[in-house]
Amino acid sequence: RIKKWQLMMMIKDTGTLFDDGVMSAEVQMQFQGNLAKMQIRYQNKSASPIDSLHIIIAPVPYLQLQDSGTPKALPPHGAHPQLLSLRILDYFSDPPRLQINYSSGGKP
């Protein structure tokens, strides 16, 4: 079954990947043939800093990925873009897994 956010990403090139009220991840995508450029913008929506920020994009055999990286922390109301260059090697139905871990105000 296709999740609602996956369906939206099939028909739009921008959207929200994650939003828990403290932090959000917004994506913009551009495609040309089997090449893609993506920007994921991580935003701290709180008045407290985000610490111990870890972003993991699970490797998959159908994509080659170059990543600009992410900072270890975000200041209050701060944001940071992560730039991704992708080469799509094969057809796929499940997107790569994006894992976001962080703490804010001492709470994970």
FIVEX-663426 format. One line per 3 residues: number of its first residue (from 0); their letters; for each residue x, y, z of N, C-alpha, C. Coordinates in Angstrom, 2 decimals, always signed. Each point is the difference from the previous one (the first is absolute). Layout:
N
NUM> A> X,Y,Z,X,Y,Z,X,Y,Z  ...
! end
This chain:
108
0> RIK> +0.84,-1.18,+0.00,-0.84,+1.18,+0.00,+0.89,+1.24,+0.00  -0.31,+0.95,-0.82,+0.76,+1.24,-0.10,-0.48,+0.98,+1.07  +0.95,+0.52,+0.78,-0.34,+0.98,+1.02,-0.35,+1.33,-0.66
3> KWQ> -0.77,+0.81,+0.71,-0.47,+1.27,-0.55,+1.16,+0.89,-0.44  +1.07,+0.11,+0.82,+1.11,+0.88,-0.37,+0.74,-0.54,-1.22  +0.08,-1.33,-0.15,+0.64,-0.58,-1.18,-0.80,+0.33,-1.26
6> LMM> -1.30,-0.09,+0.10,-0.86,+0.33,-1.14,+0.19,+1.46,-0.40  +0.06,+0.91,+0.97,+0.19,+1.42,-0.30,+1.36,+0.24,-0.68  +1.03,-0.74,+0.40,+1.32,+0.17,-0.60,+0.05,-0.55,-1.43
9> MIK> -0.96,-0.84,-0.36,-0.06,-0.51,-1.37,-0.57,+1.03,-0.96  -0.81,+0.92,+0.51,-0.66,+0.96,-0.88,+0.50,+1.43,+0.20  +0.81,+0.24,+1.04,+0.53,+1.34,+0.26,+1.50,-0.11,+0.20
12> DTG> +0.73,+1.08,-0.25,+1.44,-0.03,+0.20,+0.43,+0.75,+1.26  -0.96,+0.39,+0.83,+0.29,+0.60,+1.30,-0.98,-0.57,+1.02  +0.41,+0.01,+1.26,-0.91,-0.47,+1.02,+0.68,-0.21,+1.34
15> TLF> -0.78,-0.38,+0.98,+0.48,-0.23,+1.35,+0.26,-1.49,+0.19  +1.23,-0.32,+0.39,+0.34,-1.40,+0.31,-0.26,-0.32,+1.46  +0.17,+1.01,+0.86,-0.05,-0.23,+1.44,-0.34,+1.30,+0.69
18> DDG> -0.88,-0.06,+1.00,-0.31,+1.17,+0.82,-0.60,-0.50,+1.31  +0.74,+0.22,+1.08,-0.52,-0.43,+1.31,-0.29,+1.19,+0.91  -0.01,+1.21,-0.55,-0.26,+1.20,+0.79,+1.26,+0.64,+0.53
21> VMS> +1.07,-0.77,+0.18,+1.29,+0.52,+0.45,+0.93,+0.18,-1.20  +0.00,-0.98,-0.88,+0.86,+0.03,-1.17,-0.79,-0.44,-1.22  +0.36,+0.57,-1.15,-0.64,-0.42,-1.25,+1.07,-0.24,-1.05
24> AEV> -0.35,-0.81,-0.98,+0.86,-0.28,-1.15,-0.85,+0.19,-1.25  +0.36,+1.01,-0.79,-0.69,+0.32,-1.24,+0.90,-0.38,-1.16  -0.57,-0.53,-1.07,+0.81,-0.44,-1.14,-0.40,+0.74,-1.27
27> QMQ> +1.01,+0.26,-0.83,-0.19,+0.49,-1.37,+0.79,-0.93,-0.90  -0.58,-0.40,-1.11,+0.65,-0.97,-0.90,-0.04,+0.51,-1.43  +1.04,-0.36,-0.77,+0.05,+0.26,-1.44,+0.51,-1.27,-0.66
30> FQG> -0.61,-0.39,-1.09,+0.39,-1.22,-0.71,+0.32,+0.30,-1.45  +1.01,-0.69,-0.51,+0.32,+0.04,-1.42,+0.49,-1.40,-0.37  -0.87,-0.75,-0.68,+0.34,-1.38,-0.31,+0.16,-0.79,+1.28
33> NLA> +1.14,-0.69,+0.14,+0.23,-0.80,+1.21,+0.81,+0.76,+1.05  +0.16,+1.32,-0.16,+0.72,+0.82,+0.96,-0.97,+0.86,+0.78  +0.30,+0.18,+1.28,-0.86,+0.82,+0.85,+0.85,+0.87,+0.91
36> KMQ> -0.51,+1.18,+0.27,+0.58,+0.88,+1.01,-1.10,+0.26,+1.01  +0.39,-0.14,+1.27,-0.96,+0.20,+1.08,+0.60,+0.94,+1.03  -0.86,+0.79,+0.59,+0.39,+0.77,+1.17,-0.99,-0.34,+1.10
39> IRY> +0.53,-0.44,+1.14,-0.83,-0.22,+1.17,+0.37,+1.10,+0.99  -0.98,+0.81,+0.37,+0.25,+1.12,+0.91,-0.53,-0.39,+1.37  +0.95,-0.11,+0.95,-0.34,-0.33,+1.38,-0.18,+1.31,+0.76
42> QNK> -1.13,+0.15,+0.69,-0.28,+1.23,+0.72,-0.35,-0.29,+1.44  +0.67,+0.72,+0.90,-0.33,-0.05,+1.42,-1.13,+0.99,+0.22  -1.16,-0.48,+0.39,-1.17,+0.84,+0.18,-0.17,+0.46,+1.44
45> SAS> +0.93,-0.38,+0.87,-0.14,+0.29,+1.43,+0.95,+1.12,+0.44  -0.21,+0.47,+1.23,+0.85,+1.03,+0.60,+1.22,-0.60,+0.69  +0.13,-1.32,-0.02,+1.15,-0.69,+0.59,+0.89,-0.53,-1.12
48> PID> +1.31,-0.10,+0.24,+0.87,-0.57,-1.04,-0.26,-1.49,-0.18  +0.26,-0.48,-1.20,-0.04,-1.43,-0.27,+1.45,-0.48,+0.04  +0.23,-1.01,+0.84,+1.34,-0.57,+0.18,+0.00,-1.44,-0.49
51> SLH> +1.18,-0.53,-0.16,+0.17,-1.42,-0.37,-0.82,-0.36,-1.23  +0.04,+0.86,-1.01,-0.75,-0.25,-1.23,+0.74,-1.02,-0.85  -0.68,-1.08,-0.31,+0.56,-1.06,-0.84,-1.02,-0.32,-1.09
54> III> +0.42,+0.13,-1.24,-0.85,-0.30,-1.15,+0.63,-1.20,-0.71  -0.78,-1.04,-0.20,+0.49,-1.21,-0.67,-0.91,-0.29,-1.20  +0.61,-0.10,-1.16,-0.72,-0.46,-1.19,+0.53,-1.40,-0.29
57> APV> -0.84,-0.99,+0.18,+0.43,-1.39,-0.15,+0.42,-0.28,-1.44  +1.16,-0.61,-0.20,+0.42,-0.33,-1.37,-0.92,-1.05,-0.62  -0.23,+0.16,-1.29,-0.82,-0.95,-0.75,+0.70,-0.30,-1.32
60> PYL> -0.19,-1.19,-0.57,+0.73,-0.38,-1.20,-0.44,+0.72,-1.27  -1.14,+0.66,+0.02,-0.52,+0.61,-1.21,+0.34,+1.49,-0.12  +0.78,+0.56,+0.95,+0.38,+1.41,-0.05,+1.47,+0.20,+0.32
63> QLQ> +0.65,+0.91,-0.71,+1.30,+0.53,+0.40,-0.28,+1.37,+0.58  +0.60,+0.32,+1.14,-0.34,+1.20,+0.73,+1.25,+0.77,+0.39  +0.01,+1.29,-0.26,+1.01,+0.91,+0.52,-0.73,+0.99,+0.90
66> DSG> +0.56,+0.24,+1.17,-0.68,+0.71,+1.07,+0.89,+1.14,+0.52  -0.57,+1.19,+0.19,+0.76,+1.13,+0.53,+0.17,-0.06,+1.51  -0.73,-0.88,+0.67,+0.10,-0.13,+1.45,-0.92,+0.94,+0.74
69> TPK> -0.05,-0.17,+1.31,-0.84,+0.81,+0.86,+0.79,+0.37,+1.25  -0.37,+1.11,+0.66,+0.70,+0.38,+1.23,-0.43,-0.91,+1.15  +0.75,+0.06,+1.08,-0.32,-0.80,+1.19,-1.04,+0.69,+0.89
72> ALP> -0.28,+1.29,-0.29,-0.96,+0.75,+0.81,-0.66,+1.07,-0.86  -1.18,+0.46,+0.45,-0.70,+1.12,-0.63,-0.36,+0.99,+1.09  +0.28,+1.30,-0.21,-0.38,+0.99,+1.02,-1.52,+0.17,+0.05
75> PHG> -0.49,+0.67,+1.05,-1.45,+0.26,+0.06,-0.47,+0.71,-1.26  -1.07,-0.50,-0.57,-0.61,+0.54,-1.23,+0.97,+0.02,-1.18  +1.06,-0.79,+0.06,+0.98,-0.07,-1.08,-0.36,-1.09,-1.00
78> AHP> +0.68,+0.04,-1.14,-0.25,-0.99,-1.06,+1.31,-0.31,-0.70  +0.03,-1.16,-0.67,+1.18,-0.41,-0.76,-0.45,-0.86,-1.18  +0.51,+0.30,-1.21,-0.34,-0.84,-1.15,+1.00,-1.15,-0.15
81> QLL> -0.49,-1.15,-0.37,+0.83,-1.14,-0.38,-0.20,-0.21,-1.49  +1.09,+0.07,-0.76,-0.08,-0.15,-1.45,+0.38,-1.42,-0.38  -0.80,-0.61,-0.86,+0.21,-1.38,-0.43,+0.02,-0.06,-1.52
84> SLR> +0.96,-0.72,-0.53,+0.03,-0.32,-1.43,-0.20,-1.50,-0.11  -0.96,-0.41,-0.82,-0.33,-1.41,-0.11,+0.08,-0.47,-1.45  +0.46,-1.21,-0.17,-0.07,-0.68,-1.29,-0.85,-1.23,+0.22
87> ILD> -1.11,-0.07,-0.71,-0.92,-1.13,+0.15,+0.49,-1.11,-0.92  +0.30,-1.16,+0.58,+0.60,-1.11,-0.73,-1.00,-1.04,-0.47  -1.15,-0.07,+0.68,-0.99,-1.04,-0.32,-1.37,+0.45,+0.49
90> YFS> -1.04,-0.66,-0.47,-1.35,+0.28,+0.46,-0.13,-0.38,+1.46  -0.87,+0.72,+0.72,-0.25,-0.35,+1.40,-1.38,+0.49,+0.40  -0.56,-0.63,+1.03,-1.32,+0.41,+0.49,+0.09,+0.54,+1.43
93> DPP> +1.03,-0.38,+0.73,+0.17,+0.48,+1.37,+1.12,+1.03,+0.03  -0.26,+1.20,+0.54,+1.05,+1.02,+0.06,+1.05,-0.36,+1.05  +1.17,+0.60,-0.08,+1.01,-0.23,+1.05,-0.54,+0.49,+1.34
96> RLQ> +0.44,-0.62,+1.06,-0.45,+0.37,+1.34,+0.80,+1.20,+0.49  -0.69,+1.02,+0.48,+0.60,+1.18,+0.60,-0.26,-0.07,+1.49  +1.07,-0.01,+0.79,-0.13,-0.07,+1.45,+0.53,+1.30,+0.60
99> INY> -0.80,+0.65,+0.83,+0.36,+1.26,+0.64,-0.02,-0.22,+1.51  +1.15,+0.21,+0.63,+0.12,-0.10,+1.46,+0.54,+1.33,+0.52  -0.55,+0.48,+1.10,+0.48,+1.23,+0.60,-0.49,+0.11,+1.44
102> SSG> +0.57,+0.96,+0.73,-0.53,+0.35,+1.31,-0.22,+1.51,+0.03  -1.01,+0.42,+0.76,-0.33,+1.41,+0.14,-0.39,+0.25,+1.44  +0.64,+0.95,+0.63,-0.30,+0.29,+1.40,+0.34,-1.17,+0.90
105> GKP> +1.01,-0.80,-0.39,+0.42,-1.15,+0.78,-0.86,-1.24,-0.18  -1.00,+0.07,-0.89,-0.90,-1.14,-0.22,+0.22,-0.56,-1.41  +0.15,-1.34,-0.13,+0.17,-0.59,-1.34,-1.28,+0.03,-0.80
! end
